[in-house]
Amino acid sequence: MIVPPTDQRLIGNRLLAALPEESYQRLLPHLQPVPLRLSEILCEAGEPLPWGWFVTRGVASMLSTTPGGNTVEVGMVGNEGLIGLPILLKGNHLPYRVMVQLAGEALRVPMDVLQREFSRCGSLHDLLLRYTCAQVVQFTQSGVCNRFHTIEERLCRWLLILHDQAEHDTISLTQELTASMLGVRRTGVSLVAGRLQSAGLIRYRRGRITILNREGLEASACECYSVIRNEFDQLFRPEKFQVDGHNV
């Protein structure tokens, strides 16, 4: 039997941790810890979604797929987020595939329970609306990045976001998967990864990338990383959870 977490400080997900105790306690009996396995498909585009996932460790990628089978990543969800947001906003399905990019864990909750709490128009409602704004910025910036920035800049931005969520400097990544996320050819990823390795920023061996120089990677990334990171950091600033001097 899986036992739900009992201490809000230990749950790992920043959205849940930001909730006041009353709201959190209503969700607590329904939160089920589940593993997130590397490359696991949590939902296909167009499918109904019976669950919401509050990620506590790892990263899930939101992928747009063409009729020909080509894919590109449009956003990520780590421990700052929720998988399933469009359903709460009255959508019938997710418009993208959701795949685990970095293995970890999540707290799964039935979507009807989440919708009921969201419909109270209380703390969870307000918090997720702010989270929606942050995700819109991420989607928009990803579109700009995919259109205007070089593969090297995009790869550096992508590695930095994964590194933010990783527990170690070494991340399990194949060139094939990386190319699929960035929407480019595998040879392009191979050439760029080779340059980054020669520059001493990363080490790439047998499907694993180790971040050697974080500052150098940030200097080589486009501005999209800082734009997206700052947006999510602002979401969790303490003053964001105050209304008329009271916690929301």
C-alpha positions in Angstrom: 0.0 0.0 0.0 1.3 3.4 -0.9 1.1 5.9 1.9 0.6 9.6 1.0 3.2 12.1 2.3 2.2 13.6 5.7 4.6 16.6 6.0 4.1 19.5 3.6 7.8 20.4 4.0 8.8 17.1 2.5 6.6 16.9 -0.5 9.1 18.3 -3.0 6.6 20.1 -5.3 6.8 23.8 -5.0 3.1 24.4 -6.0 1.9 22.1 -3.2 4.4 23.5 -0.8 3.1 27.0 -1.5 -0.5 26.1 -0.5 -1.9 27.1 2.9 -2.4 24.1 5.2 -6.2 24.0 4.8 -6.0 23.7 1.0 -3.1 21.2 1.2 -5.0 19.0 3.7 -8.0 18.7 1.3 -5.7 17.3 -1.4 -3.5 15.2 0.9 -5.6 12.0 1.1 -5.8 11.8 -2.7 -2.0 12.3 -3.4 -0.4 9.1 -4.6 3.4 8.9 -5.0 4.3 7.3 -8.4 7.6 6.9 -10.2 8.4 8.8 -13.4 10.4 6.4 -15.6 12.8 7.7 -18.3 11.0 8.1 -21.6 7.6 7.0 -20.1 4.7 8.5 -22.0 2.3 10.0 -19.5 -0.3 11.1 -22.0 -0.6 11.3 -25.8 -1.9 14.4 -27.5 -5.7 14.4 -27.8 -6.3 11.8 -25.1 -8.4 12.5 -22.0 -6.4 12.9 -18.8 -7.8 11.2 -15.6 -4.9 12.4 -13.4 -2.9 15.4 -12.6 0.8 15.0 -11.7 2.6 17.3 -9.3 6.3 16.5 -10.1 8.5 16.2 -7.1 11.7 15.0 -8.8 12.6 14.8 -12.5 11.3 16.5 -15.6 8.5 15.8 -18.0 8.6 17.3 -21.5 5.6 18.6 -23.5 6.1 17.6 -27.1 4.4 18.9 -30.2 4.3 16.2 -32.9 3.8 16.6 -36.7 1.7 14.1 -38.8 5.0 12.9 -40.1 6.2 11.9 -36.7 8.7 14.8 -36.1 8.7 16.2 -32.6 9.9 19.4 -30.8 9.7 20.2 -27.1 7.5 23.2 -26.3 7.9 23.2 -22.6 9.0 21.3 -19.5 7.5 20.6 -16.1 9.7 20.0 -13.1 9.2 20.3 -9.3 7.7 23.8 -9.8 4.8 22.5 -11.7 1.7 20.4 -12.6 1.0 18.2 -15.5 -2.6 18.5 -16.7 -3.2 22.2 -16.4 -5.2 22.5 -19.7 -7.8 20.1 -18.2 -8.3 22.4 -15.2 -8.8 25.3 -17.6 -11.8 23.5 -19.1 -9.9 21.8 -22.0 -11.1 18.3 -23.0 -7.6 17.0 -23.6 -3.9 17.9 -23.6 -2.7 19.4 -27.0 0.7 17.8 -26.6 2.4 14.5 -25.7 3.9 14.3 -22.3 7.0 12.3 -21.9 9.4 11.8 -18.9 12.7 13.4 -19.8 14.5 13.1 -16.5 13.4 10.1 -14.3 12.0 10.9 -10.8 8.8 10.9 -8.9 5.4 12.7 -8.8 2.4 12.9 -6.6 -0.6 11.8 -8.7 -4.1 13.1 -7.9 -7.5 12.2 -9.6 -8.4 15.0 -12.0 -11.9 15.3 -10.6 -10.5 15.9 -7.1 -8.2 18.6 -8.5 -11.0 20.2 -10.5 -13.2 20.3 -7.4 -10.5 22.1 -5.4 -9.7 24.4 -8.2 -13.4 25.3 -8.5 -13.4 26.6 -5.0 -11.7 29.7 -6.4 -9.4 29.8 -3.4 -5.7 29.4 -2.9 -5.1 26.6 -5.5 -7.1 28.5 -8.1 -5.1 31.7 -7.7 -1.8 29.8 -7.5 -2.5 27.8 -10.7 -3.6 30.9 -12.6 -0.2 32.5 -11.8 1.4 29.2 -12.8 -0.5 29.4 -16.1 1.0 32.8 -16.8 4.5 31.4 -16.2 3.8 28.5 -18.5 2.6 30.8 -21.3 5.9 32.7 -21.0 7.7 29.3 -21.3 5.7 28.2 -24.4 6.2 31.6 -26.1 9.9 31.8 -25.3 10.4 28.2 -26.6 8.8 29.2 -29.9 11.1 32.2 -30.2 14.1 30.1 -29.3 13.3 27.3 -31.8 12.9 29.9 -34.5 15.7 32.3 -34.0 18.5 30.8 -31.9 21.3 28.5 -32.9 21.4 24.8 -32.0 24.3 25.5 -29.6 22.3 28.2 -27.7 19.2 26.0 -27.6 21.1 23.0 -26.4 22.8 25.1 -23.6 19.4 26.5 -22.5 17.9 23.0 -22.5 20.8 21.5 -20.5 20.6 24.3 -17.9 16.9 23.7 -17.3 17.5 20.0 -16.9 20.4 20.7 -14.6 18.2 22.8 -12.4 16.0 19.8 -11.7 18.7 17.1 -11.6 20.1 15.7 -8.4 23.6 15.4 -9.9 25.8 17.0 -12.5 25.5 13.9 -14.7 22.3 13.5 -16.7 21.2 10.4 -18.7 20.7 11.7 -22.3 21.1 10.1 -25.7 21.8 12.2 -28.8 18.8 10.7 -30.4 16.5 11.9 -27.6 18.2 15.3 -27.4 17.7 15.8 -31.1 14.0 14.8 -30.8 13.5 17.4 -28.0 15.2 20.2 -30.0 13.6 19.3 -33.3 16.9 19.0 -35.1 19.0 16.2 -36.7 21.1 14.0 -34.6 24.3 15.0 -36.5 23.6 18.6 -35.5 23.5 17.6 -31.8 26.6 15.5 -32.1 28.6 18.4 -33.6 27.4 21.0 -31.0 27.9 18.6 -28.1 31.5 18.0 -29.4 32.2 21.7 -29.4 30.8 22.2 -25.9 33.0 19.3 -24.7 36.1 20.7 -26.4 35.4 24.0 -24.6 35.3 22.2 -21.3 31.6 22.9 -20.6 30.3 19.4 -20.6 31.5 15.8 -20.9 29.6 13.4 -23.1 30.0 9.6 -22.7 27.7 6.7 -23.5 24.4 8.5 -23.2 25.4 10.6 -20.3 26.2 14.3 -20.2 28.1 15.8 -17.2 27.9 19.5 -16.6 31.5 20.6 -16.0 31.2 24.4 -16.2 27.8 25.8 -15.3 28.8 29.4 -15.7 30.3 28.8 -19.1 27.1 27.0 -20.1 25.0 30.0 -19.0 27.3 32.3 -21.0 26.8 30.2 -24.1 23.0 29.9 -23.8 20.5 32.3 -25.3 18.6 34.8 -23.1 15.6 32.4 -23.1 17.0 30.5 -20.2 17.1 33.5 -17.9 13.7 34.8 -19.1 12.0 31.4 -18.3 13.9 30.9 -15.1 13.1 34.4 -13.8 9.4 34.0 -14.5 9.1 30.8 -12.4 11.3 32.3 -9.6 8.9 35.3 -9.4 6.0 32.9 -9.2 7.3 31.6 -5.8 8.4 34.9 -4.3 6.9 35.3 -0.8 5.0 38.5 -1.6 3.1 36.6 -4.3 1.2 34.7 -1.6 0.0 37.8 0.2 -3.4 39.5 -0.3 -4.2 42.4 2.0 -1.6 41.2 4.4 -2.9 37.6 4.6 -1.6 34.4 3.1 -3.6 33.2 0.1 
